[in-house]
Amino acid sequence: MFGKNIERYLNKLGKFVVDGAKANLIKDKKNVTGALLNSIEFKIKKEQYGYSLGFYMFEYGEVVDKGASGQRVKRKYKDWEGKMRPTPGAGFYGKQPPTDAIFKWVKKRRIRGRVDKNWKGAGNKGGQFIKDLNLAYLIARRIKIRGIQGISFYQQPLELGWKKYGEEFLEFFGFDVIDELNNITQ
C-alpha cells in the first residue's frame, strides 16, 4: 500500500504539534477549564491524490493563539514561518466581549478587583473590593479597546515541527517509493 510511511510521518508530525500546543497552553497558564486543551487534536485524511493533515480545536482557540485587535490597538502574531502577521478576523470593533463569559472566567480564576486608594468619591474610602460583575465589565471594556494579544501556542510547535520533521518527509516518501517498486517487481 503506497503511502503508509507518509501516513506514519504525518502521524508523528501531528502528535508533535498537538503535544507542543497543549504544553504551551499549560506553561502559559491559559488552561482554566481544560476545554480548549481537551479539544486540540489532529486528523489524517486519505484523499484521492494523497493525504491531508488537519488540526482542530474550539473556535476561541484561534483568539488565544493569534489574538484579536481592539478599537485602538492593532495586534499581530508570529506565524509558523516566524513572520509577524496581523490578527485575522474583525476583532473587537464596535462590540465588546460578553460580560457573562468574562464573569465566569473571573470567578474561576478567583480574581478580585479593588477601588484605587487614591480615588475617594461617591462614598468610597478606597481599597474596598469591587463586585465581580463590575470587574468583568471593566475587563470586557479593556478588551474591546485594546484587544487580546495572542500567545502563538499553536504556531510555535508548527514552526518547530516543520524544522524538525521537514527534511524527514523526503526520507519517508522515498521509503514509500521503494516499497511500491518492490511490490511491482514481485
RAVEN-V467847 format. One record per backbone hydrogen bond with DSSP energy under -1.0 kcal/mol. NH is the residue of the N-H (numbers start at 1). CO is the residue of the C=O. If there is no record, write none. Layout:
nh:NH co:CO
nh:NH co:CO
This chain:
nh:4 co:1
nh:7 co:3
nh:8 co:4
nh:9 co:5
nh:10 co:6
nh:11 co:7
nh:12 co:8
nh:13 co:9
nh:14 co:10
nh:15 co:11
nh:16 co:12
nh:17 co:13
nh:18 co:14
nh:19 co:15
nh:20 co:16
nh:21 co:17
nh:22 co:18
nh:23 co:19
nh:24 co:20
nh:25 co:21
nh:26 co:22
nh:27 co:23
nh:28 co:24
nh:29 co:26
nh:30 co:25
nh:38 co:34
nh:39 co:35
nh:41 co:56
nh:43 co:54
nh:45 co:52
nh:47 co:50
nh:52 co:45
nh:54 co:43
nh:56 co:41
nh:61 co:58
nh:62 co:59
nh:64 co:60
nh:65 co:61
nh:66 co:62
nh:67 co:63
nh:68 co:148
nh:70 co:73
nh:71 co:144
nh:72 co:145
nh:77 co:85
nh:79 co:83
nh:82 co:79
nh:85 co:77
nh:87 co:75
nh:92 co:69
nh:102 co:98
nh:103 co:99
nh:104 co:100
nh:105 co:101
nh:106 co:102
nh:107 co:103
nh:108 co:104
nh:109 co:105
nh:111 co:106
nh:115 co:128
nh:119 co:116
nh:124 co:121
nh:127 co:115
nh:130 co:113
nh:135 co:131
nh:136 co:132
nh:137 co:133
nh:138 co:134
nh:139 co:135
nh:140 co:136
nh:141 co:137
nh:142 co:138
nh:143 co:139
nh:144 co:140
nh:145 co:141
nh:146 co:142
nh:147 co:143
nh:148 co:68
nh:151 co:64
nh:152 co:65
nh:156 co:152
nh:158 co:154
nh:159 co:155
nh:160 co:156
nh:161 co:157
nh:162 co:158
nh:163 co:159
nh:164 co:160
nh:165 co:161
nh:166 co:162
nh:172 co:168
nh:173 co:169
nh:174 co:170
nh:175 co:171
nh:176 co:172
nh:177 co:173
nh:178 co:174
nh:179 co:175
nh:180 co:176
nh:181 co:177
nh:182 co:178
nh:183 co:179
nh:184 co:180
nh:185 co:181
